Amino acid sequence: MDGNGRWARRRHLPRVAGHRAGVAAVR
């Protein structure tokens, strides 16, 4: 699941932030 990386890029956030938010949003 690399979509979180793009999510973070869209919001200009670090990749880690994208992964954390992605996990919280998906689950």
C-alpha positions in Angstrom: 0.0 0.0 0.0 2.0 2.9 -1.3 -1.1 5.1 -1.6 -0.3 6.6 1.8 2.9 8.1 0.4 0.9 10.0 -2.2 -1.6 11.1 0.4 1.2 12.6 2.4 2.7 14.2 -0.7 -0.7 15.8 -1.6 -0.8 17.4 1.9 2.9 18.2 1.8 3.5 16.0 4.9 6.3 13.5 5.7 5.8 10.0 4.4 5.5 8.8 8.0 2.6 11.1 8.6 0.9 9.8 5.5 1.2 6.2 6.6 -0.1 7.0 10.1 -3.1 8.9 8.8 -3.7 6.3 6.1 -3.8 3.5 8.7 -6.1 5.5 10.9 -8.4 6.4 8.0 -8.6 2.9 6.5 -9.0 1.0 9.7 
